[in-house]
Amino acid sequence: MIKHFVKKNNGRLTHLAKQFGKNKVMIKNDILAGLTVALALIPESVAFAFVAGVSPILSLQTAVMIGFVAAIFTGRPGMISSSTAAISVVFASLIAQHGLEYLFATVVLMGLIQITIGLLKLGKFARIIPYSVMLGFLNGLSIVMFLAQWAQFKVDQVVVVNGAETIEKVWMPPTDMAIMLFFVAVTMAIIHFVPKFTKAVPSSLVAIIVMTIVAVLLGRSGYHLRNVQDFAGMRLQGGLPQFYIPQVAIGIETLKIIFPYAVIGALVGLTEAVLTLRVIDEMTDTRGRTNKECVAQGIANTINGFFGGMGGDAMIGQSIINVKSGGRTRLSSIVAPVALLIFIMFGSSLVNVIPLAALVGVMFMVVVGTFEWQSLKYGNKIPKQDFTVIAVVTVVTIFADLATAVIIGVVLSALVFAWEKGKVIYVNVEIDDNGAKTYKINGSIFFGSVLSFKELFDVRNDPEDVIIDFKYAKVMDHSAIEAINAIAEKYKSLEKKLTLIRLSEDCKKLFKNAETIVCVNIDDTHSGVSKYQYV
């Protein structure tokens, strides 16, 4: 008895020791992965601020709030959320036209919309976004980010018009332009080549540090390279995000301004979140919860809006870094924003001296990494309609906005699918000993195929008794019911009888529901097979 007791408990202790060992390794991996992500977030968050036209500290604080809250409520452990390029692009014009107060209000409303989408379980529909739409979305986003960077190559110039002084943006002098482009190229080269030697430190962070040191040395020698402080117009002060209620008038006029941006931001954010969720699912061979992630993103943005943030969503690149670094649980996603907060509180002064050329270089490399270059090589390797969808979504993203581009892409893909599916319908014709003619339909009958379906019948030359066999066909929608009814009316006008047999249960239900608007009678006595006879 005693030996059995000792043996049994030794087994339990061994199991607990193994579990503790596994958890210890997992915790270590999650912490290290979170720290790696935090370092990688610093340069990109600062760079995104320039896209949106806000203070870099505001972008960094947004990364902290979004990352921390989303990590707590997330439906995909291991996923990283932060301020992002996509949201920066969406809100850039809002900030330029109406200022930060309207931005904060918009972010709150955007979060509420995302929460609503998640609670209504509409997030699952984001999974049906075609891959061609995703490619066009990423390509368009990268081009928009690329074009946005050229604003950093302009400076303020006082211009006198009709005796009044105004300030307008003009291109840098040629010499300054050449120097800045040189440092942008050096930054990009560092980011490209550092991973070939080591991946222990994010290459973008190495580039930022090196270029900042160079800028400081140049400053001591008498040449000033434009930096973050020049952009912000003041020294940036870090600290904890403070609760803040947006100072906007509550009313219809305000809603008219912020609602379109909030809807677009919500859809763009959820699109990126679902895309990121898909990528992480494939990498970890697990499955995240889409609707829960929609709610998590919504809660994060709502809270972020009340803490003076610019809004954000899931980050594909940083999430991949996290997973590849060993991050698998919420811990890694929480460590990243906490580590970033520590940097903001004690190292914000370092942000002031970062040269703009380095941040532009970082963003250009983000553009290079975001653009799906293989899509340019597809040509005849994929269906022409898919290539067309990629091109259309890319163009609409550039000239309209990201959400509109995705919606147009999904609609276009659906129409193309309906057109192609509508062409796949054919018939086998048989005539029995009694002279009755049977049409055996093969394919789906729906709004996209009704014209092809109607062309299958020779109503005028058919015998008096016609049967349509639906064993290998599917009646999909009301358009199909109306098409069948139109065929029946033609046979009836020529005093011919039409009988439908071997319908599936779903098809029977459609006809049953449509009894008041189509001329059918249900009859189950025809050779033991259910039929619907037009009378």
N, C-alpha and C positions, 0 to 999 in steps of 0.2 A: 504493500500500500504506500509506504513512505517513498520507496524507489519510484513507483508510478507517479506519485505527486511531484517529486523532484524533477523527473524526466519531463512531465507535462509542462511544468512551469519553466524549466530550462528552455523548452521549445518556444514558449511564449516570449521569454526574455530575448531569445535569439531573434525572433521575428520582429520584436520591438526595436532591437538594436539595428537590424537591417533597415527598418522603416526610418529610424532616426538618421541613419547614415545617408539614405536616399534623400530625405528631406533637407539634411544639412547641405548636401551637394546642390540640390535644387535652389535652396535659399541663397547660397553663395553665387550660383549662376545668375539668378534673378537680380541680385544686387549689382553684380558687375555689369550685367547687360543694361540695367537702368542707368548706371553711371556713364556708360559708353553713349547711350542715347542722349543723355543730358548734355554731354560735350558736343554731340553732333547737332543738337537743337539750337545752340547759341548762335552760330553764324547764320543759319537759315532763318531763324526767327527775326534777327536784326534785318536781314535782307528783305524779308516779306514786308517789313514796315515801310520800306522805300517804295514797294509796289503800291501799297495802300495810301501812302502819304501821311503816315502817323509817326509818332515818336517810337524809336526802337525799344525803349523801356516798356511802353504800352504793349508792344507785340510780345516781348518776353514775359510780361505779367499775364498776358492772355494765354501763352503757352503753359504757364504754371496752373492757372485756374482750369482751363479746358482739360489739360492732361490729368490733373488730380481728380476732378469730379467724374470725368468720363471713365477713368480707371476703376472707380468705386462701383459704378452702376453698369459697367460694360457687359455686353453679351458675347464678347470675344476676348477672353483673357490673353494678354500678351500684345494687344494692339495699342499703338501710341497715337494720342490725339494732341493737337496743338494748333497754333495759328498756322494757316496754310496759304499757299499761293493762290489757290482757286478762290477762296473767300476774300483774299486781298484784292483780287481782280474785280470781283463782284461789287465790293463796297468802295472802290477807289473813286468812282464818279460821285457817289452819295456824299463822301467825305469832302470832296472838292467843292460841291455845290451847296451843301447844307451844314457841314461841320460835324464835330465829334458828338454833340448832344443827340443829334438824330441818329448817328451811328449806334450809340449805346441803346437807344430805344428800339432800333431795328434789330439788333442782336437779341434783345429780350423777346421780341415778337417772333423772330426766326426760331428761337428755342421752343417757344410754345407750339408753333406749327409742327416742329419735329416731334415733340411729345405727342401731339394729337395723332400724327401719322403712325407712330409706334403703338399707341393705345388702340387705334382702330385696326391694327394688324395689317396695315397697308404696305409695310416694309417688304413683305414677301414679293410684291410686284416688282421691286427693284432688281430682283434676281433674274427677271426675264429680259433685262436689257441686253440686246445682242452684242456679241464681241466686236462686230464692226463699228457699232456705236461707241463702244469703249475706246477703240483705237482712234476714232475721229475726235472724241472728247479729249484724249490725252494729247494728240497732235495739236489741236486748236489751242488748248491750254498752254502748251509749251511756246507756241508762236506768240500768244498774247503776252506771256511773261517776258519773252525776248524783246518784243517791241516796247514794253513798259520800261526796260532798263535804260533806254537811250535818253530818257528824261534826266538821268544823272550826268549827262554830258553837256547839259545846258546850264547857264549861269544867269543871274539877274542883271539886267542892264537898264539904266535910267534913260528914257526916251522923252523928248519934249514934243508934245503935240498941241498946236494952237496955244502955245504959251504955258501949257500945264505939263507937269512932269508925271510920267507914268512908268511903271516897271514892267518889263516884258522879258520873257525867256529867250535867250539867243544861244547859239552854239559857242562852245569854248573857243578861244584863239587856237589856231592850228598847232602851235607848239605844245600847249597844255593838253590838247586833244590827243596828240601823238604820245605824250608821256603817260597819260591815263590809260590809253589803249595798250601800251606796252606793259603796264603793271597788271592790267586785266588779263593779258595773255600769260604773264608769269604766274599769276594766281591759278589760272586754269591748268597750267603745266604742272604746278605743285600738286594740285588735287588729282590730276591724272596719274602722276608717276609715284607718289608716296605709297599707295597700296601695293605697288610692285615690290617694295622693300619691307613694309610692315603694315599690318591692319590693326595693331593694338590701339592706335589713336586715330580718330576720324581725320581723314585727309583734309577736309574743309577747315577743320580747326587748326591744323598745322599751317595751312595756307594763310589763315587770318593772323596767326601769331607771327609768322615770318614777315608778312607784308606790313603789319603794325610796327614791328621793329625797324624795318626799312624806312617807313614813314617818319618815325621818331628821329632816326639818324639824319634823314634828309632835312627835317625841320631844324635840327641843330646846325646843319651846314648852310641854312638860309633859304631852302626851297620848301614851300608848304604844299603838301599834297592834301587835297580836300578830304575831310573826314566826317564822321558822324556828327560831331559837334557843329560843324558848318551847316549840315543839313537841318539839324534840329533848331539851330539858332540860339542854343544855350547849353550849359552843361547838364547832362542827364543825371538825375538823382534816383537811386534805386530804393527799394523798400517793399514792405508788404502791400499787396493790393488792398484798397480801402473801399468799404461799402459806399455806393453812390447811386442816387436816384437820378435818372436822366432828366435834365431841365428842359422839357419840351411841353408845349401846350397839349392838353389832352382833348382831342376832338377829331372831327372828320378830316380837316385839312391836313393834320399831322399824319393821320392814317393813310391818306392818299399818297403822301410822300414816301412813307416807310414800308407800306404793305408790298408793293412790287419787289423791292429789294429783299424784303424778308422772305417772300415766297421763293425767289430765285436762289437766295442764299441757303434756304432750307433744303431745296431740291439738290443743289450742287453739293452741299455738305453730305447729304445722305447718299448721293451717288458715289462720292469718293469713299465714304465709310463702307458701303456695300462692296465696292471694288476691292478695298483693302481687306475686308473680311474674307472675300473669296480667295485672295492671294494667300492669306495666313492659313485658311482652311486647307488649302492644297499643300502648303509647306509642312503643316503639322499633322496632316491626315486626320483632322477632327472637323467638327462643324459648329460654327458659332450661331447665335440666336439673333437673327436680323432685326426683328421687331424690338427686342430688348435693347439692341444697340441704337436703334432710332430714338428710343426714350432716353438712353444714356447721353447721346449727343445733344438732345433737346434740353435735358436738365443742365448739362454743362454750359451750353450757350446761354440759357436763361439766367443762371447764376452769374456767368461771366459778364453779361450785360449790366447787371447791377453792381459789378465791381469795376466798371469802366474799361471793358475789354472790347476787342475788335472782332470777336467771333472766330470760330475755327471748326475743324473736323478731324477725321482720322488721316494719318500720314502714311502713305504707302512705303516710301523710302525708309523712314525711321522705324516703322513696324517691322520691316524686313531686317534692318540692322538689329533690332531687339531680338527677334526670333533666332537669327543666325548667331547671335552672341550668347544664346542659351536661355533667354527670357521665355517663360512659358505660363506664368501666373500673373495675377493682378499686382503682385509685389513689384515686379520689374517696371510695370506701367506707373506705379506710385513713386518708386524711387527716382525715376527720371525727373518729374516736375519738382519734387522736393529738393533734389540736388541743384536743379536750375534756380529755384528760389534762393538757395544759399548763395549762389553766384550773384544773383541780382542784388541781394542785401549787402554783400561785402566786396563785390567786384564791379559794380556798375560804372565806376570811373574809368575802367579799362575800355569800356565800350566807346567812350567819347573819342578816343584817338584812333579807332579803326578806320583805315582809309576807305573811301567810297569805291575805289578801284577794286579792292579786295572783295567787297560785297557784291559788286557787279559781276566779278569773276565767278563767285560762288553761285550766283543766280544763273549765269550762262551755263555752268556745269549742271545745275538742276534742270535747265531747259534741255540740254543734251541727253540727260538721263531720262527725262520724261517723254521726249518725242520717241514714238515707236518707229525707228528707222526701217525695220524690216517691212513695214507696210508699203514703203516706196518700191520694194522689190517684188511685190505680189504680182502685179500685172495680170497675166493670163493664168496665174497659179490659183486664183480664187475666182468665184463667179463674178461677172461684171457688176451685178447688182450690189454685191457686198462692197466692191471697190468704190462704187458710186456713193453708197451710204457713208463710207469713211470720208470721202472728199466733201460731201455735202455737210456733214457734221463739223468737219474741220473749218470750213468756210463760215458757217453760221456762228460757230464759237468765236471766230475772230471779229466778225462784223456785228453780231448781236450779243448774246450772252451764253453762258455755259448751260443753264437749265433749258433755255429755248432750244439750243442745239440738240440736247439729249432727247427732248420731247419730239422734235422733228425727226430725229434719227429713228426713234422707236416707231413712230407712225409710218415713216417711209419703209422701214423694214417689214412692218406688218402688211402694208399694201403690196410690197413686192412678193412676200410669202403667199398672200392670198391670190395674187395673179398667177404665180407659178403653180400653186396647189390647184387652182381652178382649171388648169389645162390638163391635169391628170385625172380624167374621167372618160370611160369608154363603156361600150355595151356589147353583149353577145345576144344574138337574136335566134329564137327557136320557134318553130310552128308545129303544134301537136296534130294528132290525127283528126281532131274535130275542127281544125282550121284556126284555132285560137293562136294568137301571136304573143310570145313572151319576150319582154326586154329584160335581160339580166344586167343590172347596172353594177358597175365596178368603180368605186371612188367615193369622194365626199361631195355632198350637195350643200352648198352654202352660197353666200352672196357673191363670192368670187367665181363660182362655177356654174351659176344658173343659166347663163347664156349658152355655154357648151352643152349643158344638160338638155335644154330645149331643142337643140339642133340634132339630138340623137333620134328623134321620133319622126316617122313619116305618117302623120295623122291622116292625110287625105287618102293615101293608098292602103292603109292598114285595114284588116278585116273588122267585122263587127264586134268581136270579142278580143280585147287586148289586156294583157297582164304585165305588170311591172314587178319584177322580183328584186327585193332589196337585201337579199342575204349577204351580198358582198358590197353593200353601199351603206352610207351613213347620212341621215338627214340631220343637218347641223343647226339650222336657225330658221327664223320666220321667212327669210327670203326664199329658202328651199321649199317651205310649205306653199308659198304663193306661186312659185314656179310650177310645182306639181298641180296646184289648183288650176293654173292657167292652161296646162296641158289637158287636164280633165274637162275644162270648159270647151276646148276645141273638139274633143271626142264627143262630148254631149251634143254640141251643135250639129254634128253629123250623125246623131242618133246611134252612136257606138258606145259600148260599155267598157269602162276601164276599172281594173281591179288591182289593188296593191297587196302583195303578199310578202311574208317572211320579214317583217319589220322588226328591228330590235326593240327592246323594252323602252329605251330612251326615245326612239322614233315614235312608238305608240303613244307615249306621254305627250309628245309635241302635238300629234294629231288630235289627241283627246282634248288638250287645252284649246285647240283651234277649231273646235266643232262649230262654234257660232259664226265663224267667218269663212269656213271652207265647206264645200258640199260633199261631205263624206258620211258614210254609215259604217259602223263597226260590225263586222261579220266574221265569226270564227268557225264557220261550218264548211269552208272551202277546202276539201281534201285533207282535213285535219290540220290545216295551216292557217294561222291568223291572217285575215285580209281586211283591207279597207276598200269598199266598192263605191265608186262615184255613181250617183243616181240622179 
